[in-house]
Amino acid sequence: MFKRFISGFWTVGEMMTAGVKAEAKWEYEMGKVILGRRKKMLFLALLPVILGVGVELAMAGTLPDTIGGSKAYMPTFVTSQMFIGSIFVGLMAGLITGCIGAGGGYVLTPALMSIGVRGIMSVGTDQFHLFAKAIMGTVIHKKLGNVNLWMAVWFVVGSLTGVTVGATLNRAVYAKSPALSDAFISLVYVVILGILGAYSLYDWIRLSRTKSVQSTKEATTAFAKWLQGIPLKPRVTFDQDIVAGGRSISIYPLIIVGFIVGMVASVMGVGGGFLTFPIFVYGLGVSTFTTVGTDILQIIFTTGYSSVAQYAIYGYVFYSICMGMLLGSLVGVQLGALVTKYVKGSQIRAFYALTILAGFVNRICALPGTLTNAGYLKVNTATGNIINQVGNVVFFVLVAIFSVWILIAFFQNAGKARAAEMSSPVSVER
């Protein structure tokens, strides 16, 4: 029984990691498109932020301890410190995404919550940041050719429904108690980051000993075969290029899976790829080839509907912070990707595991204080604050060290590469 549990945990962790890697690749390619072809659009998107900083510098003001909810400030109100901080947060996430090849979005919501932004507004802002990146990077991506259209349609039908339920739940919990809302979002992060962190740490230890490279397995499980065998109509055919005649499945499992992914994504403020991969590949028996395209497509619709219809219109998106995060992440993901040419893979894996576990520690340390404020736990206020501060320090110190290490590695090695290029015979001849 214990062996089966460990095996199942390993499988889930492996496929969740594959999901965040696929989203990282998408973010990197979107960033290249935006920075390479849409500089004017990026400037226009950042213009309100620049104006907001100017207004703040001209008119001194003070902010409350927490930001979010019905008393949220207008999007143009942002201090220069907040704007610079949001760029730094986005830069950290981008560096992690580009260097590790796995989505660094898991640091965004915890980071915003740690600096005093309410959990629900952190989620809405993070979702809007993903949506802005998607539409600015051209939504119809060339790899959407991998998508089985009808599979994607039914999946999105479920995801939009799930988003509605998840966001409604988030708003309802916030209406009952802002502290309980923060605790609820933190608890979800604790579970997800706990699984990802444990797997990534174990994976790093295993690979550092064996020096082997693991690849994601293609698998059609017994459960997937059983699910595909359910004779319910209408049905969708897929993977015709992989299996002779293709496979088929009823639309209802697709809708249910979309519902689950959409609900969790809207609660956490993420893209949802870490769930799409394990459920599609192991639960539905879909190839990773088709899964990648479907996941890219669902991110666009899920984050768009979630950020605009479920969070923005209720005042839960902090646009100025969002654009600062977008700017930082666009630059960070490109720098991070370049660093991979100079840094050992084992070092990158180690830091990846540490940053995920740092996010886990950050959120689990926030629970005692938020649950106490919500009336579900009795912890001394001073003790709760100390535990929360420990989580914040661990999180920001580890993520900052990782970010600085990446930047140092980039500038040192980029300089050496440039010097070698200039001293090469070809360069001298020119």
C-alpha positions in Angstrom: 0.0 0.0 0.0 2.8 2.4 0.9 4.7 1.6 -2.3 1.6 2.3 -4.3 1.2 5.6 -2.6 4.8 6.6 -3.2 4.5 5.5 -6.9 1.3 7.6 -7.3 3.0 10.6 -5.6 6.0 10.3 -8.0 3.7 10.1 -11.0 1.7 13.1 -10.0 4.8 15.1 -9.2 6.5 14.1 -12.5 3.6 15.1 -14.6 2.9 18.4 -12.7 6.5 19.3 -13.3 6.1 18.5 -17.0 3.1 20.9 -17.0 5.0 23.8 -15.5 7.8 23.2 -18.0 5.4 23.4 -20.9 4.0 26.7 -19.6 7.6 28.0 -19.1 8.3 27.3 -22.7 5.2 29.2 -23.7 6.1 32.2 -21.5 9.6 32.3 -23.0 8.3 32.3 -26.6 5.6 34.9 -25.8 8.2 37.1 -24.3 10.3 36.9 -27.4 7.4 37.9 -29.5 6.4 40.8 -27.3 10.0 42.2 -26.9 10.8 41.6 -30.6 7.8 42.8 -32.3 5.5 44.6 -29.9 7.6 47.2 -28.2 5.2 50.0 -29.0 2.3 48.0 -27.5 4.4 47.4 -24.4 5.1 51.1 -24.1 1.4 51.9 -24.4 0.6 49.3 -21.8 3.1 50.8 -19.4 2.1 54.4 -20.0 -0.6 54.4 -17.4 1.9 53.1 -14.9 4.4 55.8 -15.7 1.7 58.4 -15.4 0.6 56.9 -12.1 4.1 57.1 -10.7 4.3 60.8 -11.8 1.0 61.5 -10.0 2.3 59.8 -6.8 5.5 61.7 -6.9 3.6 65.0 -7.3 1.0 64.2 -4.6 2.3 62.5 -1.5 -0.1 59.9 -0.1 -0.1 56.9 2.2 -1.4 53.4 1.6 -3.2 51.0 4.0 -1.4 47.9 5.4 -3.3 45.8 2.9 -4.5 46.4 -0.6 -7.5 44.7 -2.2 -11.3 44.5 -2.0 -14.0 47.1 -2.2 -11.6 49.8 -0.8 -8.9 49.1 -3.3 -7.2 52.2 -4.7 -7.6 53.1 -8.4 -5.2 51.5 -10.8 -3.3 54.8 -11.3 -2.4 55.1 -7.7 1.0 53.5 -7.2 4.1 54.6 -5.3 7.5 54.5 -7.0 8.6 51.9 -4.4 5.6 49.7 -5.2 6.2 49.9 -8.9 9.9 49.1 -8.6 9.0 46.2 -6.2 6.6 44.8 -8.7 9.2 44.8 -11.4 11.6 43.0 -9.1 8.9 40.4 -8.3 8.3 39.9 -12.0 12.0 39.7 -12.7 12.5 37.0 -10.2 9.6 35.0 -11.7 10.9 35.5 -15.2 14.5 34.5 -14.2 13.1 31.3 -12.7 11.0 30.5 -15.7 13.8 31.1 -18.2 16.6 29.5 -16.4 14.9 26.5 -14.9 12.5 25.9 -17.8 9.6 25.6 -15.4 7.0 28.2 -14.7 8.0 30.7 -12.1 4.5 32.0 -11.6 4.2 30.1 -8.3 6.3 33.0 -6.7 4.0 35.8 -7.9 0.9 35.4 -5.7 2.9 34.5 -2.5 5.2 37.4 -3.1 2.4 39.9 -3.5 0.6 38.5 -0.4 3.9 38.8 1.5 4.2 42.5 0.8 0.6 43.2 2.0 -1.6 42.7 -1.0 -4.7 40.7 -0.2 -4.8 37.2 -1.5 -7.8 37.7 -3.7 -6.3 40.7 -5.3 -3.0 39.0 -5.8 -4.8 36.2 -7.6 -6.7 38.6 -9.8 -3.6 40.6 -10.6 -1.6 37.4 -11.4 -4.3 36.2 -13.7 -4.5 39.5 -15.5 -0.7 39.5 -15.9 -0.9 36.1 -17.7 -3.7 37.3 -19.9 -1.9 40.4 -20.9 1.2 38.4 -21.8 -1.0 36.0 -23.9 -2.8 38.7 -25.9 0.4 40.8 -26.3 2.3 37.8 -27.6 -0.2 37.0 -30.3 -2.9 34.7 -29.0 -3.0 32.3 -32.0 0.4 30.7 -31.5 1.9 28.5 -34.2 2.0 25.5 -31.8 -1.8 25.6 -31.5 -1.6 23.4 -34.6 -1.1 20.6 -32.0 -4.6 21.3 -30.7 -7.5 19.0 -31.4 -10.1 21.7 -31.9 -13.2 19.9 -30.5 -11.2 18.5 -27.5 -10.1 22.1 -26.8 -13.7 23.4 -27.2 -15.2 21.0 -24.6 -12.3 21.5 -22.3 -12.7 25.3 -22.4 -16.4 24.9 -21.8 -15.5 23.1 -18.5 -12.7 25.5 -17.6 -14.9 28.6 -18.0 -17.5 27.0 -15.7 -14.8 26.0 -13.2 -13.4 29.5 -13.3 -16.8 30.9 -12.4 -17.2 28.6 -9.5 -13.6 29.1 -8.2 -13.7 32.9 -8.5 -17.1 33.0 -6.9 -15.8 30.9 -4.1 -12.9 33.2 -3.6 -15.1 36.3 -3.5 -17.6 34.6 -1.1 -14.8 33.6 1.3 -13.4 37.1 1.1 -16.8 38.6 1.8 -17.1 36.5 4.9 -13.6 37.2 6.2 -10.5 38.7 4.4 -8.3 36.8 6.8 -10.0 33.5 6.0 -9.6 34.3 2.3 -5.9 34.7 2.7 -5.7 31.5 4.7 -7.7 29.6 2.0 -5.5 30.7 -0.8 -2.4 30.0 1.2 -3.6 26.5 2.0 -4.1 25.7 -1.6 -0.6 26.9 -2.4 0.8 24.8 0.5 -0.7 21.6 -1.0 0.4 22.3 -4.6 3.9 23.6 -3.8 4.3 20.8 -1.2 3.8 18.2 -4.0 6.0 20.1 -6.5 8.7 20.9 -4.0 9.0 17.3 -2.6 9.1 15.9 -6.1 11.7 18.4 -7.4 13.9 17.9 -4.4 13.8 14.1 -4.7 14.4 14.4 -8.4 17.5 16.5 -7.9 18.9 14.2 -5.3 18.3 11.2 -7.5 19.7 12.7 -10.7 22.8 14.1 -8.8 23.6 10.5 -7.8 22.7 8.7 -11.1 23.7 11.5 -13.5 20.9 10.3 -15.7 18.4 12.5 -17.6 14.7 11.6 -17.1 12.2 12.2 -19.8 8.4 12.4 -19.5 6.8 9.1 -20.1 4.1 8.5 -22.7 1.5 6.3 -21.0 -2.0 5.1 -21.5 -3.1 3.9 -18.1 -5.7 1.3 -17.4 -8.0 4.0 -16.1 -7.5 6.0 -19.3 -8.5 3.0 -21.4 -11.5 2.4 -19.2 -12.5 6.1 -19.5 -12.1 6.0 -23.3 -14.3 2.8 -23.4 -17.3 4.5 -21.8 -19.9 4.5 -24.6 -21.3 7.9 -24.1 -22.0 10.3 -26.9 -21.1 12.8 -28.3 -17.4 11.7 -28.6 -14.2 13.4 -29.7 -11.4 11.6 -31.7 -7.8 12.6 -31.1 -4.2 11.5 -31.6 -4.8 10.2 -35.2 -1.2 11.0 -36.0 0.1 8.9 -33.1 -2.2 5.8 -33.0 -3.6 4.2 -36.2 -7.3 5.3 -36.4 -6.8 7.6 -33.4 -8.4 7.3 -30.0 -11.8 8.7 -28.9 -13.4 9.7 -25.7 -16.7 11.1 -24.5 -16.9 14.9 -24.1 -18.1 14.6 -20.5 -14.7 13.7 -19.0 -13.2 16.6 -20.9 -15.7 19.0 -19.5 -15.1 17.7 -16.0 -11.3 18.0 -16.4 -11.7 21.5 -17.7 -13.9 22.4 -14.7 -11.2 21.2 -12.3 -8.4 23.0 -14.0 -10.3 26.2 -14.4 -11.5 26.2 -10.7 -8.0 25.6 -9.3 -6.4 28.1 -11.7 -8.9 30.9 -10.7 -8.3 30.2 -7.0 -4.5 30.3 -7.3 -4.1 32.9 -10.0 -2.1 30.5 -12.3 -2.3 29.0 -15.8 -3.2 25.5 -14.6 -0.7 23.6 -16.8 0.5 21.6 -13.8 -2.9 20.0 -13.6 -3.6 19.7 -17.3 -0.6 17.5 -17.9 -1.1 14.8 -15.3 -4.9 14.6 -15.9 -4.7 14.6 -19.7 -1.8 12.1 -20.0 -2.5 9.7 -17.2 -6.2 10.3 -16.7 -7.5 10.6 -20.2 -4.7 8.9 -22.2 -3.9 11.9 -24.4 -0.4 12.3 -25.9 1.8 15.1 -24.6 1.9 16.4 -28.1 -1.8 17.2 -28.1 -1.8 18.1 -24.4 0.7 21.0 -25.0 -1.4 22.7 -27.6 -4.6 22.3 -25.6 -3.0 23.7 -22.5 -1.7 26.8 -24.4 -5.2 27.4 -25.7 -6.9 27.0 -22.4 -4.5 29.5 -20.7 -5.7 32.2 -23.1 -9.4 31.7 -22.5 -9.2 30.7 -18.9 -7.1 33.6 -17.7 -8.9 36.1 -20.0 -12.3 35.2 -18.6 -11.1 34.8 -15.1 -9.1 38.1 -14.9 -11.7 40.3 -16.6 -15.1 38.8 -15.8 -14.4 37.4 -12.4 -11.9 39.7 -10.8 -11.3 43.0 -12.7 -15.0 44.1 -12.7 -15.1 43.5 -8.9 -12.0 45.6 -8.3 -9.6 42.7 -7.6 -6.9 43.6 -10.2 -4.2 46.0 -9.4 -3.2 47.1 -12.9 -0.1 49.2 -12.1 1.4 46.3 -10.2 0.4 43.9 -12.9 2.2 45.9 -15.6 5.3 46.2 -13.4 5.3 42.4 -13.0 4.8 42.0 -16.8 7.8 44.2 -17.6 10.1 42.4 -15.1 9.0 38.9 -16.2 9.5 39.7 -19.9 13.1 40.7 -19.3 13.8 38.1 -16.7 12.7 35.1 -18.8 15.0 36.1 -21.7 18.0 36.5 -19.3 17.2 33.3 -17.6 17.1 31.4 -20.8 20.5 32.7 -21.8 22.1 31.6 -18.5 21.2 28.0 -19.2 24.1 27.9 -21.7 26.6 28.6 -18.9 25.3 27.0 -15.7 25.3 23.3 -14.8 21.9 21.7 -14.9 22.3 20.1 -11.4 22.7 23.6 -9.9 19.6 24.8 -11.6 17.6 21.8 -10.4 18.8 22.4 -6.8 17.8 26.1 -6.8 14.4 25.2 -8.4 13.7 22.8 -5.6 14.7 25.4 -3.0 12.6 28.2 -4.5 9.5 26.0 -4.6 10.0 24.9 -1.0 10.6 28.6 -0.1 7.2 29.4 -1.5 5.8 26.4 0.5 7.4 27.7 3.7 6.2 31.2 3.0 2.6 30.2 2.7 2.5 27.6 5.5 4.1 30.2 7.9 1.3 32.7 6.9 -1.5 30.2 8.0 -1.3 30.6 11.8 -1.8 34.4 11.7 -4.5 34.4 9.1 -6.4 31.5 10.7 -6.1 33.3 14.1 -7.5 36.5 12.6 -10.3 34.6 11.1 -11.2 33.0 14.4 -10.3 29.4 13.5 -7.1 29.2 15.5 -5.7 30.6 18.7 -2.1 31.8 18.3 -0.6 34.7 20.2 -0.5 37.7 17.9 3.2 38.3 18.4 4.0 34.6 17.8 1.9 34.6 14.6 3.7 37.7 13.3 7.1 36.2 14.0 6.2 33.0 12.2 4.9 35.0 9.3 8.1 37.1 9.1 10.2 34.0 9.2 8.3 32.7 6.2 8.8 36.0 4.4 12.5 36.2 5.1 13.1 32.6 3.9 11.1 33.2 0.8 12.6 36.5 -0.4 16.2 35.6 0.7 16.2 32.3 -1.2 14.5 33.7 -4.3 16.7 36.9 -4.3 19.9 34.8 -3.9 18.8 32.7 -6.9 18.0 35.7 -9.0 21.3 37.4 -8.1 23.2 34.2 -8.9 21.5 34.0 -12.3 22.3 37.6 -13.1 26.0 37.3 -12.0 26.4 34.1 -14.1 24.8 35.8 -17.1 27.0 38.9 -17.0 30.2 37.0 -16.2 29.8 34.4 -18.9 28.3 36.7 -21.4 31.4 38.9 -21.1 33.7 36.0 -21.5 31.8 34.8 -24.6 31.9 38.2 -26.1 35.7 38.5 -25.5 36.3 35.1 -27.0 34.2 36.1 -30.0 36.1 39.3 -30.5 39.5 37.5 -30.3 38.6 34.8 -32.7 40.3 34.7 -36.1 37.1 35.6 -37.8 36.6 38.7 -35.7 40.2 39.8 -36.2 39.9 39.3 -39.9 36.9 41.5 -40.0 
